[in-house]
Each structure stands twice: as C-alpha cells, then as structure tokens.
Amino acid sequence: MDGKRFDCKECRKKVYYENQEEMLNQKRMSYIKHKGKRLSKMKQLYSEDPEYYKQKSNEYYKNNKEKILERSKEYRAKNAEVIKQRKAEYYQRPEVRSHATIKNREWKRNNPEKRRAMEKRYFDKDPIRKIIRGMRTRIFTVLKRKGAHKAGHTIKQLGCTPEFLKQHLESQFHSYVNELGETIEMSWDKFGNGPGTFQVDHIVALCLFNLDNEDEQLIANHWTNLQPLWFHDHNIKSQQDLELKQTFERGQGKLPIQSLLTT
C-alpha cells in the first residue's frame, strides 16, 4: 500500500500483466475516442508555454533515448510499406515538393563536401547508375562546349537499356600488367577517372562527329560505339583522335565515321 490507493503497486502490476492486451486495447479505444479533444488541449497548453514543453520533451528524450530509438526501429520495421506509402503521398503535395526542392538546393549549396560524399556512396552501390551518370555528364559536357542541342534522353542515344549496356561493357573487360609486373583485372570498382581506373570510351571519338547533326549524335553515342578502356590507354587514344581530326581538317585523310554514316 502506498497510502493513496487501496491496492499496492505489486498488485497493480500483477493485474496489468495478467490483462495487458485487454487494458492496452481499452487505452487505444479511449485515445481514438478522445483524440481530437486531447490534441486540442495539448496545442493550447503548448502555445501558452512552448519553452517549458520543449525542455520537458528534451529531458524525456535524453533520459529514454535508447528505449525511444528501439521502439522507433521496431515500428519502422513492422510498418515499412505504410511509412513508404505515407511519405510518397506527402511528397506529392505541390507545396511540400516546392519547399523540399528549395531546401535541397540550399543544403547542396551549403554542404558541397557532404553532397559529394553522399552522391559517391549512392552511385558506388550500383555500376549501372554510375555508367549512365558518366555517359550523361560526358554527352552534356561535349555538346555544351560545341553549342549543340542533345538529341533526346541519354537512354535514347545509347539505343539500349542500362542493364544491356552493363553486360556489353563487361563482355569486353580485360587486364593489363603494371610497372611492378602485377596483373590488374578490370572490374566495376575500378570504374572512374585517374591512374589504375578505366573509362567508357567512344571507339570513334566524339570529336570526329558533327554533333550539330542529331543523326550523328545517335550514331556517336550508340552502345556499339562504346568500349571499356584503361585510363592510360584512353589518354593515348585521345591524343591520336585529336591528331586524326587535325589531319582530316587539313584535307589529308578520311574520317572513320564515313562507313558508320552510310550503314
């Protein structure tokens, strides 16, 4: 007995555990029945003294952090699909999408290092994402430099699905022997830019096409004109492509794209 009730704490605990499910259901039903009234009262109290309730909330979280996090984790695991659907519906609201776009832009502008690290983790998880991003950036950069307009989306220019392009490139993976005599195998974790990496190369270089012509754009970026090439080989080939372009401009040679354009 605690001097305030007719039953002791131990007895109350025993009754609660024996009838836990029933008592929880009663509490749920009571909450649902009086939800509007309770929320209205809570809002009123909060508006009267917001600092007090913020402090109480912070203290409760601090004292029960592990319990709260564990409960939240269990809830998210049990209701993953419901949460996903709820978020999708929420972000479809025009005012939310507009606000989120503005906030995302501000965050990216103010946190360039974090943004780059986050993007790297995202693209490193899936080679397909990395391939398409690399192709999109490469095409955009070249066309912008030449003042040309892009002839459709990147997938249209590739002429195949991202999955097919990945398989096409993998079928051409090859190794090389470095200066230490080590054999380096080509794999997606080496896809990048710099020594020891490989890049997606245009077999007939973009600089040899008239990219103002949309038909030539589609030929230049078609999957059949793409191959994986080690960084050092790509640098050598790029120099050779520039020399070939200069030779053609002097009228001393024939570009290799002529056969592609007539097929």
C-alpha atoms as one frame of an Amber mdcrd trajectory, in Angstrom:
protein
   0.000   0.000   0.000   1.333   3.481  -0.843  -1.090   5.418   1.373  -3.046
   6.807  -1.610  -4.740   3.739  -3.092  -6.416   0.675  -1.666  -4.129  -1.712
  -3.570  -0.336  -1.959  -3.595   1.975  -1.391  -6.567   2.840  -5.069  -6.848
  -0.852  -5.992  -7.026  -1.454  -3.382  -9.745   1.493  -4.721 -11.741   0.177
  -8.268 -11.421  -3.307  -7.254 -12.615  -1.795  -5.290 -15.510   0.383  -8.144
 -16.779  -2.489 -10.631 -16.446  -4.783  -8.377 -18.515  -2.193  -6.493 -20.572
  -3.748  -6.903 -24.017  -7.230  -6.005 -22.842  -6.032  -2.930 -20.970  -3.952
  -1.765 -23.936  -6.997  -2.110 -26.197  -9.036  -0.058 -23.737  -6.358   2.656
 -23.794  -6.270   2.620 -27.606 -10.050   2.923 -27.852 -10.058   5.742 -25.300
  -7.314   7.563 -27.207  -9.161   7.232 -30.526 -12.422   8.389 -28.942 -10.929
  11.481 -27.316  -8.083  12.128 -29.787  -9.402  15.433 -31.129 -10.079  16.829
 -27.680  -6.680  15.738 -26.351  -4.756  17.207 -29.299  -6.657  20.469 -28.986
  -5.839  20.666 -25.281  -2.158  19.808 -25.922  -1.871  22.512 -28.591  -3.388
  25.048 -26.231  -1.006  24.158 -23.407   1.981  24.183 -25.766   1.088  27.606
 -27.174   0.864  29.035 -23.637   4.372  27.947 -22.640   6.329  26.389 -25.574
   9.732  26.630 -23.870   8.544  24.581 -20.896   7.261  21.754 -23.110  10.371
  21.811 -25.289  12.504  21.416 -22.187  10.314  18.574 -20.869  10.463  16.838
 -24.269  14.245  17.166 -24.448  14.654  15.835 -20.917  12.408  12.861 -21.636
  14.308  12.032 -24.824  17.648  12.365 -23.060  16.573  10.045 -20.242  14.909
   7.481 -22.515  16.952   7.739 -25.713  17.762   4.044 -26.162  14.188   2.989
 -25.421  12.759   5.561 -27.869  15.182   4.601 -30.656  14.490   0.901 -30.196
  10.731   1.481 -30.259  11.044   3.630 -33.402  13.183   0.972 -35.083  10.615
  -1.746 -34.315   7.771   0.430 -35.601   9.591   1.204 -38.879  10.358  -2.491
 -39.411   6.724  -3.532 -38.838   5.218  -0.717 -40.898   7.770  -0.220 -43.698
   5.209  -0.273 -46.532   2.777   2.014 -44.694   5.555   4.536 -43.999   6.738
   4.375 -47.615   3.212   4.997 -48.928   2.646   7.806 -46.447   5.876   9.534
 -47.462   5.065   9.176 -51.167   1.639  10.757 -50.663   3.113  13.541 -48.525
   5.791  14.478 -51.082   3.233  14.521 -53.902   1.636  17.600 -52.361   2.674
  20.633 -54.506   3.533  22.880 -51.559   5.699  20.160 -49.989   7.548  19.413
 -53.245   8.223  23.099 -53.829   9.519  23.605 -50.279  11.629  20.421 -50.409
  13.205  21.478 -53.728  14.228  24.855 -52.297  15.610  23.324 -49.088  17.529
  20.632 -51.035  19.153  23.249 -53.239  20.146  25.306 -50.205  21.588  22.253
 -48.443  23.602  21.195 -51.512  24.944  24.721 -51.943  25.953  24.985 -48.274
  27.330  21.435 -47.907  29.333  20.636 -51.066  31.645  18.091 -49.379  28.782
  16.169 -47.768  26.839  16.260 -51.045  29.768  14.801 -52.994  30.300  12.068
 -50.388  26.597  11.187 -50.400  26.439  11.080 -54.204  29.570   8.899 -54.306
  28.002   6.376 -51.907  24.796   6.352 -53.970  26.498   5.801 -57.329  29.119
   3.372 -55.999  26.371   0.996 -54.900  25.286   0.236 -58.454  27.537   0.244
 -61.575  24.519   0.937 -63.801  23.841   4.230 -62.042  27.497   5.151 -62.388
  27.624   4.263 -66.112  24.514   6.266 -67.009  25.630   9.222 -64.918  29.061
   9.172 -66.567  27.567   8.962 -70.060  25.058  11.719 -69.335  27.780  14.032
 -67.999  30.137  13.273 -70.896  27.480  13.892 -73.567  26.257  17.085 -71.886
  29.794  18.485 -71.499  30.766  17.852 -75.138  27.512  19.223 -76.556  27.677
  22.319 -74.359  31.239  23.001 -75.492  30.146  22.751 -79.127  26.927  24.701
 -78.570  24.826  21.783 -79.823  21.466  20.513 -78.520  21.027  16.988 -77.193
  19.039  14.638 -79.450  16.823  13.030 -76.819  17.489  11.417 -73.470  20.689
   9.518 -72.733  18.922   6.138 -72.879  17.584   7.000 -76.341  21.073   7.937
 -77.514  22.544   4.687 -76.170  19.943   2.653 -78.071  19.695   0.013 -75.323
  18.744  -0.493 -71.699  21.269   0.345 -68.940  21.378  -3.352 -67.989  22.276
  -4.354 -71.565  24.998  -1.690 -71.729  26.499  -3.020 -68.497  26.632  -6.551
 -69.940  28.062  -5.233 -73.228  30.895  -3.464 -71.413  31.573  -6.410 -69.078
  31.977  -8.690 -72.088  34.961  -6.513 -73.115  36.688  -6.364 -69.721  40.430
  -7.012 -69.998  43.509  -6.856 -67.800  46.898  -5.151 -68.042  50.305  -5.626
 -66.409  51.535  -2.616 -64.413  55.134  -1.430 -63.940  55.534  -3.802 -60.964
  54.649  -6.800 -63.102  51.249  -7.198 -61.423  48.229  -8.230 -63.483  45.370
  -5.787 -62.882  41.896  -7.110 -63.693  39.148  -4.805 -64.880  36.130  -4.609
 -62.529  33.454  -2.067 -61.686  35.215  -0.927 -58.531  37.951   0.409 -60.865
  35.496   2.432 -62.956  36.419   6.101 -62.570  38.950   8.686 -63.596  42.688
   8.564 -62.909  45.598   6.089 -62.936  44.551   2.496 -62.288  40.943   3.088
 -63.377  39.065   2.505 -66.614  36.601   4.675 -68.508  33.850   4.155 -71.064
  35.444   5.168 -74.357  33.854   6.126 -77.670  35.557   3.847 -80.206  35.117
   6.502 -82.874  35.749   9.651 -80.832  33.074  12.297 -80.337  35.399  14.965
 -81.738  35.195  13.248 -85.154  31.419  13.653 -85.419  29.332  16.652 -86.410
  27.319  16.806 -83.194  25.074  19.568 -84.529  23.560  16.767 -86.603  21.139
  14.730 -84.457  21.578  11.583 -86.553  25.333  11.703 -85.994  24.753  12.206
 -82.262  22.736   8.986 -82.144  25.482   7.092 -84.006  28.265   8.571 -81.852
  26.645   7.587 -78.547  25.168   4.255 -79.643  26.182   1.278 -77.483  28.020
  -0.296 -80.420  30.468   2.647 -80.348  31.357   2.147 -76.661  34.110   0.129
 -75.015  35.864  -0.014 -71.628  39.414   1.377 -71.795  42.088   1.741 -69.153
  42.919   5.330 -68.179  46.430   5.271 -69.643  45.226   3.709 -72.917  42.394
   6.232 -73.082  44.841   9.145 -72.812  46.953   7.776 -75.668  43.882   7.174
 -77.830  42.513  10.673 -77.103  45.734  12.208 -78.429  45.577  10.023 -81.537
  41.943  11.044 -82.113  42.868  14.730 -81.976  45.698  14.186 -84.458  43.291
  12.318 -86.770  40.810  15.205 -86.553  43.545  17.747 -87.392  44.671  15.614
 -90.343  41.121  15.495 -91.670  40.656  19.256 -91.233  43.768  19.794 -93.393
  42.152  17.615 -96.049  44.778  14.900 -95.770  42.670  11.958 -94.662  39.285
  10.302 -94.425  37.359  10.142 -91.175  36.413   6.637 -89.954  32.836   7.714
 -89.384  32.064   7.681 -93.102  31.453   3.930 -93.050  29.216   4.300 -89.984
  27.164   7.076 -91.578  26.445   5.050 -94.697  25.309   1.854 -92.916
